[in-house]
Structures are given as structure tokens and as C-alpha cells.
Amino acid sequence: MEGGGGGRGPGPALALRGALMAASGGGRLLAARYKEPGDDSLFMYDCINAEKTTVGNKGQGGQPADKGSDDILAFAFSSSGNYFALTDDNKHLILFHTKPSWECVSVRSVNRRCTALIITAAEDKILVADKSGDVYSYSITEPQTEGKLELGHLSLLLDVALSPDDRYILTADRDEKIRVSLAKAPHNIVSYCLGHKEFVSKIFVIPDYPDLLLSASGDCTVRLWEYRSGKEVYCCHLSSVSEPEATKTDQPVTDDKGLQKMSKYLHDNWTVFEGFVGAESHYSSLYKASFDNMATYLQRKEERLQQQKKKRKDLQHGSNGQTKKIKTEESSL
């Protein structure tokens, strides 16, 4: 199965499109044509070499944007593989042309750090979702122009997808929602796909079934939707899926020459990725915080009851003492 996008943080990520592969680790990108037997060339790009003065927006209020790392946050191929785009922690949006050879077309700045991006099927725009909940579009045909605000959520966006005909924009956020909007009028919300109990980390429109959407969530479920109506078709609880038994073999995992070639590229350049293997997932901070306040509540309630009992005893003791004093004074008279 091919995937056009990758990323979601500085950890190792891989994307495949046709004969092309792209892998990232930290701020470095490695790309190759792994299915073309006669082409063993590698394209390497380090985001530290991105243009220091980028085209586009500055930080809020027109001030220079705050300096981040060079880590690649998200990337994606276009459907034909002709284009490839990535964003880094320094708020760069970098566009590449992949044919006949890899070439950097433009480096633009974005308003806020990106969480996901996708290229339209028409290959004329890049849609970029960011941490503030906004989606901006950036032209491919005019690669130096600034971005245009398309839509916004009230919550952190985690993924963005498009229907195969570019008619619908689908967005997923940390508040369990999947929104379906018209691409030509994004303020027009077609439906919501509701049912997840935690953040929605990934959404994917199935190419051979363009009316169906797959979603993955922190609630350990994968759900299938008829997204235009918002109807849930199926829910798979991953905790119920058993792992296959491991088998020991000295033979190659696959006899596919292309996959063997890709494996060799990754092995030979493992130093690009090894420092980021095992890094904590950035999703770990997105889970809802749950608190059991009952024990604390009962403890405080008991403390209040004891204090009230003590006050009553003190008042009663003081009242008895005052009564005895009055009787003593009367008897002396």
C-alpha cells in the first residue's frame, strides 16, 4: 500500500509514491527512486540549509518568527509524485519538484508550526494545517505567493485530507471531531463524523472507495465512515486485534527488488535516523486528563465534619461554664 504523506514530528518517517520514496529523521530528508533499477542516485536535503530569508508571513504582529529547530514536522507527495512538500519546526514550507530530478522550487514561511499537510489532486495547492486550528492554502503554480486562510477549528488540528475530486476538505482535531467542509466554500460545513473518545490522529480517504474515510484515534480504535453524511460504518477496537506469531527465518523478508533497494538505502544512511528512534510520541500529551476526586472529596468532607463537631463541643463547653459561673454568683448573694 502506498502512502503519500509522512511526518508528525522529528522521529523517523517514510512516504512512498509510485517509484519514489522519501524518509526523514530530524531535519534531514533522504529521497530516491527505489523502483527504478538503473537509478541508484540519492537526494539529500538538510533543513538547516533552507533560505534564511523566506518568502511570506512573519510572526504575529509582523515581528520575526521565533526560532525553532530544523526538525521536519510533516511532508507529502502529490498524487502523481511530481511534487513533494515539507514543513519544519522553523515554520518553513519547502516545495520540491521531483522530475526529472529533485529540485527545491521555493521556501516560504507559515504563520504557525504545521501539524499536517496535503497536496490537492489537481496539484495546484498545498493545504497546511497548524497548531492553532487553521488550514492555509499555498499555491504551487505561483510558488512564491503567501498563504490564504481557508478554515479554522477551535482546537489543535492533527490531520487534513481531501476527497479524490478535491471537492471536500476533511480535518481532524484533538477534540475528537472530524469535520467535512466544501473546498470552494470552507465555511460551509457538510457534516461532522463524531464517535471517537480521544483525539483523532489520522484520517485517510480510501482511493478506490472515494466516499469512505478511515480514521485512527487515541481511543485505540480505527473507524470507517461515510463522511459526507457523517455516518459511522464500522469500528475496530485495536485492543482486540491479536499480533501474529513471530517466525524466525534467515531468508530476506521480501523478494521485491524495489523494497530490498529501499531497505539498503535506509541501512546505509541509518545515521540520519538513529538519534530519533524511540523518541516519545508527541501524541502522548494529547490524552484527556482524568482525575478521581472522590477520595479527596470524602477526606475533606470528613475533616469538615470533625471541625464542626469540635466547634459544637467548644460552644457547649463554653455555655456550661458560663451557666455554672452565673449560679455561683447567685448563691453568693
C-alpha positions in Angstrom: 0.0 0.0 0.0 1.3 3.4 -0.9 1.2 6.4 1.2 1.7 10.0 0.0 2.4 11.6 3.4 4.5 11.2 6.4 5.9 13.0 9.4 4.2 14.2 12.6 7.3 15.1 14.4 11.0 14.7 14.3 11.0 10.9 14.5 11.8 8.7 11.5 9.0 8.8 8.9 8.6 7.3 5.4 6.4 8.1 2.4 6.0 6.2 -0.9 4.5 7.3 -4.2 4.9 5.2 -7.3 8.7 4.6 -7.8 9.6 7.4 -5.3 10.4 7.1 -1.6 11.1 9.8 0.9 12.3 9.3 4.5 13.1 11.9 7.2 14.8 12.0 10.6 15.2 15.2 12.5 15.8 17.9 9.9 17.1 15.7 7.2 15.4 14.3 4.2 16.5 11.3 2.1 14.7 10.6 -1.3 15.3 8.1 -4.1 13.6 6.2 -6.9 13.7 2.8 -5.3 11.7 1.0 -8.0 13.9 2.2 -11.0 16.6 -0.4 -11.4 19.0 1.8 -13.3 18.8 4.8 -10.9 20.8 4.5 -7.7 21.0 8.2 -7.0 20.1 9.6 -3.6 18.7 13.1 -3.0 19.6 14.5 0.4 18.3 17.7 1.9 19.0 19.3 5.3 16.5 21.9 6.5 19.4 23.8 8.1 20.2 24.9 4.6 16.7 26.4 4.0 16.8 30.0 3.0 17.4 32.3 5.9 15.0 34.9 4.5 11.9 33.2 3.4 9.0 34.5 1.3 5.8 35.0 3.1 4.4 35.9 6.5 6.4 36.8 9.6 5.3 36.1 13.1 2.3 37.6 14.8 2.2 41.3 14.6 4.7 41.4 11.8 7.5 40.5 14.1 10.2 38.0 13.2 9.1 34.4 13.9 10.6 32.7 16.9 13.5 30.4 16.2 12.8 26.7 16.3 14.7 23.6 15.4 15.2 22.3 11.9 13.1 19.2 12.6 10.8 18.1 9.8 7.2 18.1 11.1 5.2 16.8 8.1 5.6 16.0 4.4 3.6 14.7 1.5 3.9 13.7 -2.2 1.4 14.9 -4.8 -0.8 12.2 -6.3 1.4 11.9 -9.4 4.6 12.2 -7.5 5.7 15.3 -9.4 5.7 17.4 -6.3 6.8 17.0 -2.7 6.3 19.4 0.2 7.5 19.5 3.7 7.3 21.8 6.7 9.8 22.2 9.6 9.9 23.5 13.1 11.3 26.8 11.9 8.0 27.4 10.1 9.3 26.8 6.6 7.1 25.4 3.9 9.5 23.9 1.3 8.3 22.7 -2.1 10.2 20.3 -4.4 9.8 19.3 -8.0 10.8 15.6 -8.3 11.0 15.1 -12.0 13.2 14.7 -13.9 15.4 15.2 -10.8 14.7 16.5 -7.3 14.9 20.3 -7.1 13.9 22.8 -4.5 11.3 25.2 -6.0 10.5 27.5 -3.1 10.9 28.1 0.6 8.1 30.1 2.2 7.2 30.9 5.8 4.0 29.8 7.5 2.2 31.6 10.4 2.4 28.8 12.9 4.0 25.4 13.2 2.4 22.8 11.0 0.9 19.5 12.1 -0.1 18.1 8.7 -0.2 18.9 5.0 -1.6 17.5 1.8 -1.3 18.4 -1.9 -4.5 18.7 -4.0 -5.3 16.1 -6.7 -5.1 19.0 -9.2 -1.6 19.7 -7.9 -2.2 23.4 -7.8 -2.3 23.9 -4.0 -0.8 22.7 -0.7 -3.1 22.6 2.3 -1.3 23.1 5.6 -3.0 22.5 9.0 -1.4 24.1 12.0 -1.4 24.0 15.8 -3.8 26.9 16.2 -6.5 25.0 14.3 -6.3 26.8 11.0 -5.8 25.5 7.5 -4.0 27.6 4.9 -3.6 27.0 1.2 -0.4 27.8 -0.7 -0.2 27.9 -4.5 2.0 25.5 -6.4 1.6 27.3 -9.7 2.7 30.5 -8.1 5.3 29.1 -5.6 6.4 32.5 -4.1 2.9 33.7 -3.1 1.8 33.8 0.6 -0.8 31.5 2.1 -4.6 32.0 2.2 -6.7 31.2 5.2 -9.2 28.5 4.3 -10.9 27.4 7.5 -10.4 27.2 11.3 -11.1 25.0 14.3 -11.2 25.9 17.9 -8.8 23.1 18.7 -5.4 21.9 17.6 -5.6 20.2 14.2 -3.8 16.9 13.8 -4.6 15.9 10.2 -6.1 17.2 6.9 -7.3 15.2 3.9 -9.0 15.8 0.6 -11.6 13.8 -1.3 -10.1 12.5 -4.6 -12.0 15.1 -6.6 -10.8 18.0 -4.4 -14.4 18.8 -3.6 -14.2 18.2 0.2 -11.7 19.2 2.8 -11.6 16.9 5.8 -10.0 18.0 9.1 -9.3 16.1 12.4 -8.6 17.7 15.8 -7.7 16.9 19.3 -11.3 17.3 20.5 -12.4 14.0 18.8 -14.0 15.7 15.8 -13.7 15.1 12.1 -15.2 18.0 10.1 -16.1 17.8 6.4 -16.2 21.2 4.6 -16.8 22.2 1.0 -13.4 23.1 -0.6 -14.8 26.0 -2.6 -16.6 27.4 0.4 -14.9 26.1 3.5 -17.2 28.0 5.8 -19.9 25.6 4.6 -19.7 22.6 6.8 -21.2 19.5 5.2 -21.0 17.1 8.2 -19.2 16.0 11.3 -18.0 12.5 11.9 -18.5 12.0 15.7 -17.8 8.9 17.8 -14.2 8.9 18.8 -13.5 9.3 22.6 -10.0 10.8 22.2 -8.0 12.9 19.7 -8.2 11.9 16.0 -4.6 11.4 14.9 -5.0 10.3 11.3 -7.7 10.4 8.5 -7.5 8.8 5.1 -10.0 8.8 2.2 -9.7 5.4 0.5 -8.8 6.0 -3.2 -10.8 3.0 -4.5 -13.8 3.9 -2.4 -13.8 7.8 -2.5 -17.0 8.0 -0.3 -15.4 6.2 2.6 -13.0 7.6 5.2 -10.7 5.8 7.7 -9.8 7.4 11.0 -7.4 6.5 13.8 -7.6 7.8 17.3 -6.0 7.8 20.7 -9.0 5.8 21.9 -7.4 2.7 20.3 -10.0 2.4 17.5 -10.0 2.6 13.8 -13.3 3.7 12.3 -14.8 3.7 8.9 -17.2 6.5 7.8 -19.5 7.6 5.1 -18.0 11.0 5.6 -20.5 13.1 3.6 -23.3 12.0 5.9 -21.2 11.6 9.0 -22.4 8.0 9.4 -20.1 5.6 11.1 -20.0 2.3 9.2 -17.6 0.2 11.3 -15.5 0.4 14.4 -12.5 -1.8 15.1 -11.1 -1.8 18.6 -7.3 -2.4 18.2 -7.0 -3.9 21.7 -9.0 -6.9 20.3 -6.6 -7.5 17.4 -4.0 -10.2 18.2 -0.5 -9.9 17.0 0.7 -12.6 14.5 3.2 -15.1 15.8 6.8 -14.2 15.1 8.6 -16.6 12.7 12.4 -17.0 12.6 14.0 -17.0 9.2 17.3 -16.3 7.6 15.7 -15.5 4.3 15.0 -11.9 3.2 11.7 -10.6 4.4 10.7 -9.9 0.8 12.0 -10.8 -2.7 10.8 -7.5 -4.1 13.8 -5.8 -5.6 12.5 -2.3 -5.0 11.9 -2.9 -1.3 15.3 -4.5 -0.9 16.8 -1.5 -2.6 14.9 0.8 -0.3 16.0 -1.2 2.8 19.6 -0.8 1.7 19.2 3.0 1.3 17.9 3.2 4.8 20.5 0.9 6.2 23.4 2.7 4.6 22.1 6.0 5.9 20.9 4.9 9.3 22.9 7.7 11.0 20.3 10.1 9.7 17.6 8.3 11.7 19.1 6.5 14.7 19.2 9.5 17.0 15.4 9.9 16.7 14.4 6.2 17.1 12.4 5.6 20.3 11.6 9.3 20.8 8.4 9.9 22.8 5.4 10.3 20.7 4.1 13.8 20.5 0.6 12.3 20.8 1.2 11.3 24.5 0.5 14.8 25.7 -2.9 15.0 23.9 -4.8 12.5 26.0 -7.6 13.8 28.2 -6.6 14.2 31.8 -8.8 12.2 34.1 -9.0 12.9 37.8 -10.5 10.8 40.6 -11.6 13.5 43.1 -13.9 11.3 45.2 -11.2 10.2 47.7 -10.1 13.8 48.2 -13.7 15.0 48.4 -14.5 12.4 51.1 -11.4 13.2 53.1 -12.2 16.9 53.1 -15.8 16.2 54.0 -14.7 14.2 57.0 -12.3 16.9 58.0 -15.1 19.5 57.8 -17.4 17.2 59.9 -14.8 16.8 62.6 -14.2 20.6 62.7 -17.9 21.2 63.1 -18.1 18.6 65.9 -15.2 20.3 67.7 -16.8 23.7 67.4 -20.1 22.4 68.8 -18.2 20.8 71.7 -16.3 24.0 72.4 -19.5 26.0 72.3 -21.3 23.6 74.6 -18.4 23.6 77.0 -18.3 27.3 77.0 -22.1 27.5 77.6 -21.9 25.1 80.5 -19.1 27.1 82.1 -21.0 30.3 81.8 -24.1 28.7 83.4 -22.1 27.4 86.4 -20.5 30.9 86.9 -23.9 32.6 87.0 -25.2 30.1 89.5 -22.2 30.5 91.7 -22.6 34.3 91.7 -26.4 34.0 92.6 -25.6 31.6 95.6 -23.0 34.1 97.0 -25.6 36.8 97.0 
